[in-house]
């Protein structure tokens, strides 16, 4: 690797392209923690008397306001503070329209035109600072561990610990409880716990902290009774405990793109040639698997019939149906797939946008493996859950997407996927990963490291 000299233009460019180290204010930390608690316990927000969606949006505005303040991560990025101030002002105006009952007061309008854009901006703000990124990673780990512990307790005692008894009873499957804690659904809780695994691996460098924490998260996912998140989480753990696999991915990064393309091509083949919009099983578990295959069988037909989709409003009822043993099911009632939902809303454009998010996730892994892998994980969960239909999970998804976009402005470096390739389960990772390629290169001289610091 070529190292730029102290006073060379290349050195100046490298310093300018890396995120600054900033001392974060207490108000910024509290606002981020409050937002994450709201995401993981979204269903409890309604108990405050204010719609949970409005509360979560207000917390995002608070994160942005604190992020562009004197102790926020964005103060070292010229011009961005003014841009975000305008965005926050526009969001505040839109919030006033929401309260007065404007056209954006419906759920989809607020998600797509207010909450999700604010979440993307908040992700960009947070990833303007190493300290803010590390704080977000630690906060997600802490909140997820708390939720996982409560999920295990809820699963063990067989009753809701937050008094959601009616909902809890409806989530039973094969006479087995499914923990939900304060989340929107057991499946959503499983996804939120799963995306925290890469952050836990990166934050907790001592093996005696890292592995018990990851086991707790896995136990929490198991307590939700959600097979999809559990399968993805197991795959992520296997990826991280096999240094040879991570090393291969780091050297042959295009393999991730190829694997994603093969997966999508296989899904398209089965959707168009094999699966049919019919379910026949009366068993809950088998019927759930048949239902997802059935809705995927409708995706090619939807894209051919509506290349541009139906828009961001309400989807047409009783148009796309699945034949069940006793009745016809309208898939707009429960679209258990982000792929299908994106196709229905925006057609081929929706498919392209999902592809962009996946590309951003893969490229972000070369900058910060924990952020990139978490974004890849939650986007992959879109194969069995409609992410943007859920306020908490969808908002965190968009925040991680904003983080990924901001990370693309930095060059690939030692905090990327190669970090896993040189980390073993039985020893500490050593120095915390840096976002600067000069400081992370072992051949860098002491003087060059001092310049980085």
HELIX and SHEET records of a PDB file:
HELIX    1   1 UNK A    9  UNK A   17  1                                   9    
HELIX    2   2 UNK A   26  UNK A   40  1                                  15    
HELIX    3   3 UNK A   42  UNK A   45  1                                   4    
HELIX    4   4 UNK A   46  UNK A   48  5                                   3    
HELIX    5   5 UNK A   52  UNK A   67  1                                  16    
HELIX    6   6 UNK A   73  UNK A   76  5                                   4    
HELIX    7   7 UNK A   80  UNK A   99  1                                  20    
HELIX    8   8 UNK A  103  UNK A  105  5                                   3    
HELIX    9   9 UNK A  107  UNK A  110  1                                   4    
HELIX   10  10 UNK A  111  UNK A  115  3                                   5    
HELIX   11  11 UNK A  116  UNK A  126  1                                  11    
HELIX   12  12 UNK A  130  UNK A  157  1                                  28    
HELIX   13  13 UNK A  165  UNK A  170  1                                   6    
HELIX   14  14 UNK A  186  UNK A  203  1                                  18    
HELIX   15  15 UNK A  207  UNK A  223  1                                  17    
HELIX   16  16 UNK A  227  UNK A  241  1                                  15    
HELIX   17  17 UNK A  243  UNK A  251  1                                   9    
HELIX   18  18 UNK A  254  UNK A  269  1                                  16    
HELIX   19  19 UNK A  270  UNK A  274  3                                   5    
HELIX   20  20 UNK A  284  UNK A  305  1                                  22    
HELIX   21  21 UNK A  338  UNK A  346  1                                   9    
HELIX   22  22 UNK A  348  UNK A  364  1                                  17    
HELIX   23  23 UNK A  369  UNK A  380  1                                  12    
HELIX   24  24 UNK A  381  UNK A  383  5                                   3    
HELIX   25  25 UNK A  387  UNK A  389  5                                   3    
HELIX   26  26 UNK A  391  UNK A  407  1                                  17    
HELIX   27  27 UNK A  418  UNK A  421  1                                   4    
HELIX   28  28 UNK A  437  UNK A  440  1                                   4    
HELIX   29  29 UNK A  446  UNK A  452  1                                   7    
SHEET    1   A 2 UNK A 321  UNK A 323  0                                        
SHEET    2   A 2 UNK A 328  UNK A 330 -1                                        
END                                                                             
